[in-house]
Amino acid sequence: MAHDRGGLKRLNTRDRKRLKRIHGLVVQLGICRIVTNQELRETQKELDIKKKRLDWIRYLVRTDHRSVVKKISESKPQGIRIGKS
């Protein structure tokens, strides 16, 4: 098991190095610097959220028109919205 963790750590390190190379340098206040691991993680989270949204939309497009989920997603709410004023 310890061997697997070491291998996974090396893969993650290699992936981060490649992502840093893809993102290139960042210019901040006139100074060039390499993207930090934290910035890479934040970017990855944003991409994961967008991917999940796209996956959900693809699912809705493929579902049968009689599906409850499809009907709800295509319906238009009626009435007055009550909430914070």
C-alpha positions as a printed NumPy array, in Angstrom:
array([[  0.   ,   0.   ,   0.   ],
       [  2.842,   2.41 ,   0.803],
       [  4.269,   1.744,  -2.633],
       [  0.965,   2.761,  -4.254],
       [  0.874,   6.039,  -2.325],
       [  4.418,   6.876,  -3.411],
       [  3.575,   6.174,  -7.028],
       [  0.436,   8.301,  -6.802],
       [  2.402,  11.142,  -5.23 ],
       [  4.93 ,  11.015,  -8.062],
       [  2.118,  11.08 , -10.638],
       [  0.493,  14.084,  -8.957],
       [  3.831,  15.895,  -8.844],
       [  4.432,  15.175, -12.523],
       [  0.923,  16.377, -13.415],
       [  1.412,  19.625, -11.484],
       [  4.717,  20.249, -13.247],
       [  3.045,  19.752, -16.627],
       [  0.152,  22.027, -15.703],
       [  2.595,  24.721, -14.579],
       [  4.317,  24.447, -17.926],
       [  0.978,  24.73 , -19.754],
       [ -0.125,  27.767, -17.722],
       [  3.241,  29.421, -18.201],
       [  4.418,  32.424, -16.26 ],
       [  2.157,  34.872, -14.474],
       [  2.965,  38.562, -14.507],
       [  1.955,  40.18 , -11.247],
       [  2.918,  43.771, -10.417],
       [  5.445,  43.716, -13.222],
       [  7.184,  40.598, -11.883],
       [  7.108,  37.23 , -13.678],
       [  6.523,  34.195, -11.527],
       [  5.479,  30.549, -11.872],
       [  1.893,  29.571, -11.091],
       [  1.554,  28.222,  -7.532],
       [  0.09 ,  24.82 ,  -6.654],
       [ -2.788,  26.588,  -4.878],
       [ -3.649,  28.523,  -8.047],
       [ -3.588,  25.263, -10.002],
       [ -5.961,  23.64 ,  -7.477],
       [ -8.384,  26.592,  -7.677],
       [ -8.353,  26.432, -11.473],
       [ -8.963,  22.681, -11.326],
       [-11.948,  23.156,  -8.98 ],
       [-13.471,  25.694, -11.378],
       [-12.978,  23.321, -14.309],
       [-14.508,  20.424, -12.338],
       [-17.61 ,  22.515, -11.569],
       [-17.983,  23.519, -15.219],
       [-17.548,  19.902, -16.317],
       [-20.235,  18.716, -13.902],
       [-22.632,  21.37 , -15.187],
       [-21.956,  20.362, -18.791],
       [-22.426,  16.691, -17.912],
       [-25.797,  17.542, -16.323],
       [-26.898,  19.501, -19.406],
       [-25.852,  16.624, -21.679],
       [-27.847,  14.26 , -19.481],
       [-30.945,  16.47 , -19.729],
       [-30.636,  16.724, -23.507],
       [-30.417,  12.921, -23.852],
       [-33.283,  12.072, -21.486],
       [-36.724,  11.127, -22.713],
       [-39.226,  13.978, -23.056],
       [-41.551,  12.161, -20.602],
       [-38.92 ,  12.201, -17.845],
       [-39.88 ,  14.139, -14.706],
       [-36.407,  15.704, -14.546],
       [-36.704,  16.918, -18.142],
       [-40.192,  18.335, -17.535],
       [-39.041,  20.222, -14.447],
       [-35.944,  21.605, -16.167],
       [-37.975,  22.871, -19.128],
       [-40.861,  24.285, -17.093],
       [-41.274,  27.981, -16.434],
       [-42.117,  28.94 , -12.837],
       [-45.352,  30.85 , -12.388],
       [-46.555,  33.13 ,  -9.65 ],
       [-44.777,  35.614,  -7.446],
       [-41.434,  34.853,  -5.904],
       [-41.325,  35.474,  -2.169],
       [-37.883,  36.018,  -0.724],
       [-35.518,  38.586,   0.677],
       [-36.515,  42.152,  -0.011]])
